[in-house]
Amino acid sequence: MTDSRRKIRYPTLAKGALPLADVNVGDKVIWVSSVSRWTDRKWVFDGRLVGAGTNTVTCIWDFKLHDGTSLFDPQHSRLLNEARHFFWSLYSARRVGRQLKSGGAGSIFSGLRRLLKWMVEHDYAGFDELNNRASARFCDWLVDFYAMKADENDFTDDSGSLDDDTELDELDQADAAVKGNDSSEFLSDDGEAVDPEDIGGVTPGTFSRSLSVWCYLWEQRFAMSKLGIGAMQEAPFFGRSVNKVSIELSTKLPVRIPALPDAVAISLMNAAHEFIAMTANDLIELVNGLYQIRGTTPEDKPDAPPDTPEVSAFLRNFRFSAVEGGLPWHDPLGSRGSSAFAELRRLVDELVDACVITAQGETGMRIGELSALLGGMNEQTGLPSCVTVRPSKTGMLDLYYLNSKLTKLRPAPVNEEWLLAAAPRGTTEQPDAVRAVVVLEQLLAPLRALADPQIGQYLIVTIGVPSGFPISRSGVTEPNNHLLRLGQKDFARSFVDWHEIPMTEETRPYKKSRGKCIRTHQWRKTYAQYVFQVNKRMLPAIARQFKHLALAMTEGAYVGTSASLITGVAEFNRNLTSDFFLSRVRGTSSKQEGRLAKLMEQYLPELRKIVEGMDDNKARGAIDAWCRNRDMKIFFHGYGQCIPAIAPLQAECHKRAQTVHWANKAPNFAHREPSICTGCYLFLAGEQNIDHWTKRYVDNKVIWLKANAVGRGNEFRVAKIRADQAKSYLLSLGATLPELETTDEG
C-alpha cells in the first residue's frame, strides 16, 4: 500500500477530493477510489450523471451479520478480503460485457451484501466453496427472506447511501427490473395469477439483484484467480439464466408467504374494531363539519387559506365522546401544542386504516379489489352502493355482499361480489365488516364530492396533501394500494400491544419489527385457514370467495401452506369423494347432470357388493379404501366436478393440452374451463353448482338481449350459446330460471 496523491485511473469517483490509497497487484498500482482507502469501512462512488446533480453511493463494508458480529471482525477477514477484490475487479477489470457505471454500484453492492450475510450464516468461508448446490440453497433461502420482508419504504435511505440498518435496494424497480417481467402478473405454483401489488411490490426483478451477483462472480473468476483469490468452480443455477431463475422464484413467493399468526391477527383485528367503534362517529362529524364550514372553494382561488377562524374554532371547540361514561377518548384538538388540522388528519388516516384492515381481514379480498370499490349511498337500503344484502337460502340470515372489480385471470375487469358478513334475519345492528364500509363511505364523502368525478367515484379516495385536508380537487387522488399497505403497518405499530403478544418463532419477526413485516396478502391466507379450521367443508366456499378457477388453487396456495391443515385438506377431499360414491350406491344423490353420471354406472355393481349389509359408517370406510386403492379424488369447481382417475385417457382438458396419459390423476388446470369441461366424459354438475349456472345464465342472457335489442344479436351469438347451455343445466338440475325483463329473446 502507498499513500501518494496521484490521479486515479479507474473507476471515476467523487471529484474534488484527494486520493487516499492504492493496491499493489504484481507490478501494477491499482487505485480504489479518489476519496476512499482500500482498508476503509466505506467506499464512496460518484454516481453523477450529466444534468442529474450529485448522487454519491456509499458502500459500507462494516455491516452487521446474523450473529451480531461485523464483517470486519477477524474471523471474517478472508471473506472480507475476497469480497473487496471481487467488487474492485468488477469496476476496474471486468472480463465480460461493458464497463459498469459507478452509479449502479449501490445496486450491485446490496446484492453482494445479501450474499455475504448468507455465506456467513451458512458457514461458507470463501467464494471457491460456492457451487450449484449452494446456489440452489441460496435461492430457497431468498424466497423465505422475501416472504417475510417489508415494503421498500421501510428499507430505503433517501440519501442513496447504505448502512448497517438500511437495505437500499432490493425493491428498487429501476435497477432490479428483469426485462419484460418486472411489472406484469406472474403465476404462483398453484396457477393463480399474482400481482406484485398483492405481495408488497416484490417482482422477478427484485430477485435478480441478489442472483446477478453470482453471475458476476462467475464472470470475474479469471480476474480473481489472477489476484490470488479463490474463484467459483462452476456456473451457478445449473446453467440457467438469472432471468429464468428470478421468474421461477417469483412464482414460489406467494405460496411461501405465511398467514398471520393467530396472536397477531387477533390483536390487530381487535384493535381495528375497537378503534372504529370508539372514533368513527366523532371523526365523521368533524370531517363533515369542517367541509360544511369551508363551503366550496372557487376554482380561481385554489390556494385559499384553509385555516380560517371559523374552521379553527370548530376544531378546537369540538368535544370528543366519552368512553363508557368516563373521560373523552381524545383531548380537544390542538390542546397538545400541535396543529388541530394535523391531529385530525392523523386520526382520519388511522380510521381509514382500521376500516381497510377490518374489510380485508373479514373478506380475504385483495387490496386492489378493495381499492376498486365504488362510493355512493343506496337510498333504498341505507347502505353504501357497493354493498348489497339478500336473505340466505334458509331465510334465517341476511347476507351482505361487496361488489367490486375482479381482474385476476380475466382479460378485462369484471363485476364480482364477495361475501362481506352475515347477521340473523331482521337484526338492525350492522356487522363489524359492514360498519367498516359504511364508515369509509360517510368519512370520505366530503372528499369524494370535492374530487374530480373520475376519482370521486371510488369509495377509498386518497388525501393527496401531506398534512391537513385539501381545499381543491387536485388534493384528492385515486386509491393508492401502496399507501393502504403502509397504512396497515402504521396502524399495527401504533395500536397493537406488542408486549402482550407471546414470543414464539411465528411471532418473533412481527414483535421485533412491530408489524413492519405484515403484508396485505397475508390476510387472504389468514381468512382461508380460519374458515377451514372452523369447518373443513367450507373449502369450496373459500375457493368461490377468492374467485379461484380451481379448488386446487385454494388447497395449494392458501390452506395447504399450513402444515397443520394439510392432513385436514386431504381428509376433507377423501370424505367428499367417499360420500359422492356412497350417495350414488344408496340412490340418495341429488340431481346431477353430466356425462360422468353415465360413466359411473359401470362401477355401481362392484360398489354395491362391497357395501352390501353395511351401515353408512362402515360403508363409507369401505368405499374410502376402494377410492384410495385407485387414487380417485374429486376435483371441484364452481360449475361442477370431475374425477380424472376414473378414465384418465378421456379427460378433455388433457386432450386439448396434448398431455393425455394413463397415469393422470388430476385435470390440466391450464385448460380447464366450462366450454371444455361440459363436453368431457368426466364432468358432472350437481345442485351445489346451481348458483354458478344461474349467474352464467343471467350474465350472458342479458348481454345477448341488450345486443339483440339494437339489432346486433348475431355479433353476440357466443353469449347466447352460453346462456342456452346454462339454461339446460339449470332445467336438468331442477332449478327455477330467473325472470329477466325482456320482450324478445330472438
VOFITOR-31850 format. One line per field, with one value per residue (C-alpha): residue number from 1; x, z negated, y. Coordinates in steps of 0.25 Angstrom, whole numbers. Example, Ala and Ser with C-alpha at 12.3 -4.5 7.8 and 13.67 -1.06 7.14 Angstrom:
<sites>
k = (1:2)
east = (49:55)
up = (-31:-29)
north = (-18:-4)
</sites>
This chain:
<sites>
k = (1:2:3:4:5:6:7:8:9:10:11:12:13:14:15:16:17:18:19:20:21:22:23:24:25:26:27:28:29:30:31:32:33:34:35:36:37:38:39:40:41:42:43:44:45:46:47:48:49:50:51:52:53:54:55:56:57:58:59:60:61:62:63:64:65:66:67:68:69:70:71:72:73:74:75:76:77:78:79:80:81:82:83:84:85:86:87:88:89:90:91:92:93:94:95:96:97:98:99:100:101:102:103:104:105:106:107:108:109:110:111:112:113:114:115:116:117:118:119:120:121:122:123:124:125:126:127:128:129:130:131:132:133:134:135:136:137:138:139:140:141:142:143:144:145:146:147:148:149:150:151:152:153:154:155:156:157:158:159:160:161:162:163:164:165:166:167:168:169:170:171:172:173:174:175:176:177:178:179:180:181:182:183:184:185:186:187:188:189:190:191:192:193:194:195:196:197:198:199:200:201:202:203:204:205:206:207:208:209:210:211:212:213:214:215:216:217:218:219:220:221:222:223:224:225:226:227:228:229:230:231:232:233:234:235:236:237:238:239:240:241:242:243:244:245:246:247:248:249:250:251:252:253:254:255:256:257:258:259:260:261:262:263:264:265:266:267:268:269:270:271:272:273:274:275:276:277:278:279:280:281:282:283:284:285:286:287:288:289:290:291:292:293:294:295:296:297:298:299:300:301:302:303:304:305:306:307:308:309:310:311:312:313:314:315:316:317:318:319:320:321:322:323:324:325:326:327:328:329:330:331:332:333:334:335:336:337:338:339:340:341:342:343:344:345:346:347:348:349:350:351:352:353:354:355:356:357:358:359:360:361:362:363:364:365:366:367:368:369:370:371:372:373:374:375:376:377:378:379:380:381:382:383:384:385:386:387:388:389:390:391:392:393:394:395:396:397:398:399:400:401:402:403:404:405:406:407:408:409:410:411:412:413:414:415:416:417:418:419:420:421:422:423:424:425:426:427:428:429:430:431:432:433:434:435:436:437:438:439:440:441:442:443:444:445:446:447:448:449:450:451:452:453:454:455:456:457:458:459:460:461:462:463:464:465:466:467:468:469:470:471:472:473:474:475:476:477:478:479:480:481:482:483:484:485:486:487:488:489:490:491:492:493:494:495:496:497:498:499:500:501:502:503:504:505:506:507:508:509:510:511:512:513:514:515:516:517:518:519:520:521:522:523:524:525:526:527:528:529:530:531:532:533:534:535:536:537:538:539:540:541:542:543:544:545:546:547:548:549:550:551:552:553:554:555:556:557:558:559:560:561:562:563:564:565:566:567:568:569:570:571:572:573:574:575:576:577:578:579:580:581:582:583:584:585:586:587:588:589:590:591:592:593:594:595:596:597:598:599:600:601:602:603:604:605:606:607:608:609:610:611:612:613:614:615:616:617:618:619:620:621:622:623:624:625:626:627:628:629:630:631:632:633:634:635:636:637:638:639:640:641:642:643:644:645:646:647:648:649:650:651:652:653:654:655:656:657:658:659:660:661:662:663:664:665:666:667:668:669:670:671:672:673:674:675:676:677:678:679:680:681:682:683:684:685:686:687:688:689:690:691:692:693:694:695:696:697:698:699:700:701:702:703:704:705:706:707:708:709:710:711:712:713:714:715:716:717:718:719:720:721:722:723:724:725:726:727:728:729:730:731:732:733:734:735:736:737:738:739:740:741:742:743:744:745:746)
east = (0:4:-2:3:-6:-7:-18:-28:-29:-42:-53:-57:-61:-65:-57:-50:-45:-31:-28:-25:-20:-16:-14:-1:-5:8:16:4:-2:-17:-26:-38:-45:-42:-48:-46:-35:-35:-36:-47:-60:-67:-64:-71:-74:-78:-91:-93:-100:-100:-111:-115:-107:-99:-102:-91:-92:-86:-83:-82:-74:-75:-89:-95:-97:-107:-99:-97:-82:-77:-71:-58:-57:-44:-52:-58:-45:-43:-57:-56:-43:-49:-61:-53:-45:-57:-64:-52:-49:-63:-61:-47:-44:-58:-56:-70:-78:-77:-71:-80:-85:-81:-95:-100:-90:-101:-110:-99:-93:-107:-107:-93:-96:-108:-99:-88:-98:-104:-90:-86:-99:-98:-83:-77:-63:-60:-65:-58:-68:-80:-85:-98:-103:-100:-107:-120:-119:-118:-130:-138:-134:-136:-151:-153:-146:-155:-167:-165:-159:-166:-169:-158:-160:-157:-143:-139:-130:-133:-118:-115:-105:-104:-102:-104:-119:-123:-126:-125:-130:-135:-148:-143:-150:-141:-129:-135:-144:-144:-147:-161:-165:-164:-178:-186:-194:-188:-193:-191:-189:-204:-207:-213:-209:-202:-200:-187:-197:-202:-188:-183:-176:-167:-165:-156:-147:-146:-139:-130:-121:-117:-116:-108:-96:-94:-93:-83:-74:-74:-71:-59:-53:-41:-38:-40:-30:-20:-21:-19:-33:-41:-52:-65:-62:-75:-86:-98:-112:-109:-106:-120:-121:-123:-136:-142:-138:-144:-157:-157:-154:-165:-176:-172:-173:-188:-188:-177:-183:-190:-203:-202:-200:-213:-208:-204:-217:-226:-219:-219:-234:-238:-230:-237:-251:-249:-243:-255:-265:-258:-255:-264:-276:-267:-258:-269:-276:-262:-259:-273:-274:-260:-265:-278:-272:-262:-273:-268:-255:-255:-248:-240:-235:-229:-219:-229:-225:-232:-229:-240:-244:-258:-251:-240:-251:-259:-248:-243:-256:-261:-262:-260:-270:-267:-263:-273:-277:-262:-253:-254:-245:-237:-233:-238:-231:-219:-218:-205:-198:-199:-208:-222:-222:-210:-217:-230:-223:-215:-228:-235:-223:-223:-238:-237:-226:-235:-246:-238:-232:-246:-251:-239:-238:-252:-254:-240:-241:-228:-224:-227:-241:-244:-238:-247:-260:-269:-275:-289:-301:-313:-325:-334:-325:-318:-304:-293:-296:-285:-292:-304:-312:-321:-326:-319:-325:-331:-336:-330:-319:-316:-304:-296:-288:-277:-278:-265:-256:-248:-236:-228:-228:-238:-235:-243:-248:-262:-272:-272:-277:-270:-278:-275:-283:-295:-305:-318:-330:-336:-325:-323:-309:-299:-288:-274:-269:-282:-280:-265:-270:-281:-271:-262:-274:-278:-264:-259:-272:-267:-254:-261:-270:-258:-250:-251:-263:-254:-247:-259:-266:-257:-260:-246:-240:-226:-224:-213:-207:-196:-204:-218:-229:-230:-237:-238:-240:-225:-223:-231:-226:-230:-228:-213:-210:-197:-201:-212:-201:-193:-205:-207:-193:-194:-207:-201:-189:-197:-209:-205:-200:-188:-184:-196:-193:-185:-171:-171:-164:-176:-178:-163:-162:-175:-171:-157:-162:-175:-183:-174:-173:-188:-193:-207:-206:-205:-220:-224:-217:-222:-236:-235:-229:-238:-250:-245:-241:-256:-262:-254:-266:-264:-253:-261:-267:-253:-250:-263:-259:-245:-251:-241:-242:-240:-241:-226:-222:-229:-223:-209:-206:-215:-220:-209:-198:-201:-194:-205:-216:-210:-216:-229:-230:-227:-237:-247:-245:-245:-258:-265:-261:-266:-279:-281:-279:-287:-299:-299:-299:-310:-318:-319:-311:-317:-320:-308:-305:-292:-286:-279:-292:-293:-279:-280:-291:-281:-275:-288:-290:-276:-278:-292:-285:-274:-284:-295:-301:-292:-297:-293:-281:-275:-279:-272:-260:-260:-262:-251:-242:-247:-244:-230:-226:-230:-225:-239:-241:-252:-247:-257:-260:-271:-278:-276:-267:-259:-251:-240:-235:-248:-243:-230:-230:-244:-240:-243:-234:-222:-227:-226:-213:-207:-204:-212:-206:-212:-205:-212:-220:-223:-228:-220:-224:-218:-229:-240:-252:-267:-267:-257:-261:-276:-273:-264:-267:-262:-271:-283:-291:-300:-309:-297:-294:-307:-303:-291:-300:-311:-301:-295:-309:-313:-300:-299:-314:-314:-302:-309:-323:-317:-309:-321:-330:-321:-320:-306:-311:-303:-290:-292:-297:-286:-293:-306:-300:-294:-307:-315:-304:-306:-321:-320:-312:-322:-334:-327:-324:-338:-335:-344:-340:-338:-348:-342:-349:-349:-358:-351:-342:-339)
up = (0:3:-1:10:17:32:41:41:53:50:47:48:34:26:31:23:12:10:14:1:5:15:16:21:31:36:42:44:35:35:29:22:20:20:6:0:-4:-2:-17:-19:-24:-14:1:7:22:30:38:44:58:67:63:51:40:29:25:18:14:1:0:-15:-18:-33:-33:-44:-42:-47:-60:-64:-58:-47:-34:-40:-51:-50:-47:-34:-29:-18:-13:-14:-6:5:6:7:18:25:24:28:40:45:47:51:59:63:72:79:84:84:73:61:57:43:42:41:30:19:26:28:14:8:15:11:-4:-3:2:-9:-20:-15:-14:-28:-33:-26:-28:-15:-17:-3:12:16:8:16:26:32:19:12:22:20:5:7:16:6:-5:3:5:-10:-12:-3:-9:-22:-17:-18:-7:0:-8:-21:-16:-6:-10:-3:-3:6:-4:-10:-25:-34:-37:-23:-12:0:10:13:17:26:38:47:44:41:53:61:75:79:65:55:56:61:53:51:47:34:32:32:44:39:45:34:35:29:22:14:8:6:19:20:35:42:44:28:28:40:32:22:32:42:32:34:49:47:38:49:60:51:48:56:51:37:39:45:32:24:19:20:30:33:40:48:53:43:44:53:65:65:67:56:63:63:49:44:50:44:30:32:35:21:13:11:6:-4:-10:-23:-29:-40:-54:-61:-73:-63:-54:-66:-73:-60:-57:-71:-71:-58:-63:-75:-68:-59:-70:-78:-68:-55:-59:-64:-53:-42:-49:-49:-35:-30:-39:-34:-19:-23:-29:-17:-7:8:11:24:35:37:23:21:11:2:-13:-19:-34:-35:-49:-47:-44:-55:-65:-61:-62:-76:-82:-78:-90:-87:-93:-106:-107:-115:-123:-126:-120:-105:-97:-92:-97:-89:-76:-77:-92:-92:-85:-71:-59:-61:-46:-47:-59:-51:-39:-47:-53:-40:-33:-45:-44:-29:-32:-43:-33:-22:-32:-36:-22:-17:-29:-28:-13:-9:3:10:7:21:21:9:16:27:18:23:14:12:4:7:2:2:-7:-14:-11:-2:12:13:2:5:-5:-2:-10:-11:-5:-18:-20:-34:-31:-24:-15:-12:1:6:21:28:40:42:51:48:59:66:80:75:61:58:47:36:22:9:-4:-14:-26:-31:-42:-47:-39:-43:-52:-52:-57:-46:-46:-48:-34:-28:-38:-33:-19:-24:-32:-19:-11:-21:-26:-11:-5:-6:1:12:14:15:25:40:43:49:36:27:32:23:8:3:9:5:-2:7:-2:-12:-24:-27:-17:-3:2:17:25:28:14:15:23:27:18:15:12:7:-3:-8:-11:-18:-26:-31:-36:-43:-50:-55:-60:-68:-73:-75:-89:-85:-99:-101:-89:-93:-87:-78:-65:-58:-65:-66:-53:-56:-70:-66:-55:-62:-50:-39:-32:-31:-17:-12:-4:-17:-21:-9:-16:-30:-25:-17:-29:-39:-31:-28:-43:-47:-36:-27:-17:-14:-5:8:2:-1:14:18:9:15:29:32:45:38:24:25:24:11:6:11:8:-4:-12:-8:-12:-27:-31:-42:-31:-20:-26:-28:-14:-9:-19:-14:0:-3:-11:1:11:2:-1:14:18:6:9:23:18:8:18:9:18:22:37:45:60:68:75:63:57:68:67:53:55:59:45:37:37:31:21:17:14:5:-4:-4:-18:-24:-31:-26:-34:-30:-16:-15:-21:-11:1:-4:-4:10:15:8:15:29:25:28:24:28:33:31:37:36:49:46:42:49:45:55:49:54:68:70:85:86:79:90:83:85:99:102:95:102:89:89:81:74:61:60:47:47:58:66:59:70:80:70:73:75:90:89:77:80:92:84:81:67:63:54:49:36:28:21:35:37:33:43:55:51:51:64:70:65:69:83:86:82:91:103:100:100:113:120:116:124:136:132:127:137:133:118:122:113:101:106:107:93:87:94:89:74:76:80:67:59:64:63:48:45:43:46:57:53:58:68:72:87:99:109:108:122)
north = (0:14:28:36:47:42:44:32:23:14:16:30:34:47:59:69:60:55:40:33:19:9:-6:-13:-24:-30:-19:-10:0:0:11:8:22:37:38:24:15:0:-2:8:3:11:12:25:25:37:33:46:47:59:69:60:67:60:46:39:24:19:4:1:-12:-11:-17:-26:-41:-50:-54:-39:-39:-30:-33:-26:-36:-45:-58:-52:-46:-56:-53:-38:-39:-47:-38:-25:-31:-36:-23:-15:-24:-23:-8:-8:-21:-26:-38:-39:-28:-13:-6:-4:10:15:20:6:2:2:-7:-18:-16:-18:-32:-35:-31:-41:-52:-49:-49:-63:-69:-65:-71:-84:-86:-83:-78:-73:-71:-84:-92:-87:-97:-101:-107:-95:-86:-95:-93:-78:-78:-85:-76:-64:-67:-69:-56:-48:-56:-48:-35:-22:-12:-3:9:2:0:11:22:35:39:27:22:8:6:-6:-3:1:-9:0:-6:-20:-13:-2:-6:3:-5:-18:-20:-32:-28:-32:-37:-26:-20:-32:-42:-56:-69:-76:-91:-93:-86:-73:-60:-52:-37:-31:-21:-33:-36:-23:-20:-32:-36:-45:-32:-32:-46:-43:-33:-43:-54:-45:-45:-60:-58:-46:-55:-66:-56:-50:-64:-61:-47:-52:-64:-54:-47:-60:-61:-74:-73:-81:-94:-95:-86:-84:-88:-101:-92:-85:-70:-60:-56:-70:-73:-60:-63:-77:-71:-61:-72:-78:-66:-65:-79:-77:-64:-69:-66:-56:-63:-64:-56:-45:-46:-46:-34:-26:-29:-25:-12:-9:-12:-4:8:8:7:18:28:27:35:47:47:46:58:66:64:67:79:84:84:90:102:103:102:102:108:116:110:123:122:108:113:120:118:106:110:121:126:118:105:106:110:98:88:94:94:80:71:56:46:39:24:16:29:32:42:46:37:49:62:75:76:86:85:77:89:82:87:83:80:71:63:62:57:47:41:41:33:23:21:18:8:1:0:-6:-16:-20:-21:-29:-38:-42:-44:-49:-39:-34:-20:-16:-21:-12:0:-3:-1:10:20:26:22:14:21:9:1:11:4:8:5:-5:-13:-22:-30:-42:-54:-67:-80:-84:-70:-69:-60:-46:-48:-35:-35:-25:-22:-19:-22:-35:-34:-46:-57:-48:-42:-29:-25:-32:-29:-39:-40:-44:-49:-38:-42:-49:-46:-52:-48:-35:-31:-16:-15:-15:-26:-20:-22:-15:-4:-2:0:10:18:19:24:34:39:41:46:61:58:50:62:71:62:61:52:41:40:43:30:22:18:20:32:37:50:56:67:64:70:75:74:78:90:87:75:74:70:57:46:32:20:16:1:5:15:5:-5:5:9:-5:-5:8:4:-9:-1:9:1:-13:-16:-24:-27:-35:-44:-56:-58:-70:-74:-70:-56:-53:-45:-37:-33:-30:-20:-16:-20:-15:-29:-30:-32:-29:-43:-50:-46:-56:-68:-64:-63:-76:-84:-79:-82:-96:-99:-95:-105:-113:-114:-99:-101:-100:-87:-81:-84:-77:-65:-64:-66:-77:-84:-98:-103:-107:-93:-91:-104:-102:-87:-84:-95:-105:-96:-99:-112:-114:-113:-121:-134:-128:-124:-138:-144:-134:-138:-153:-151:-143:-154:-165:-158:-156:-170:-175:-166:-172:-186:-183:-175:-163:-154:-141:-138:-138:-135:-138:-150:-155:-159:-169:-174:-177:-187:-197:-196:-197:-213:-214:-204:-210:-223:-216:-209:-220:-221:-210:-198:-184:-182:-196:-194:-180:-187:-198:-188:-179:-191:-194:-180:-179:-192:-186:-172:-166:-152:-142:-128:-117:-104:-94:-100:-115:-126:-137:-150:-152:-165:-172:-171:-163:-164:-158:-144:-134:-123:-133:-135:-120:-119:-131:-137:-149:-161:-173:-168:-155:-154:-139:-129:-120:-107:-98:-103:-105:-96:-98:-99:-111:-118:-118:-127:-136:-151:-148:-136:-135:-123:-124:-116:-109:-103:-96:-82:-83:-87:-77:-65:-70:-71:-57:-50:-56:-55:-40:-37:-44:-38:-24:-26:-32:-20:-11:-21:-27:-40:-48:-42:-47:-61:-67:-61:-67:-81:-80:-75:-87:-96:-91:-91:-106:-109:-101:-109:-122:-119:-115:-100:-89:-80:-65:-56:-45:-33:-36:-34:-42:-54:-56)
</sites>
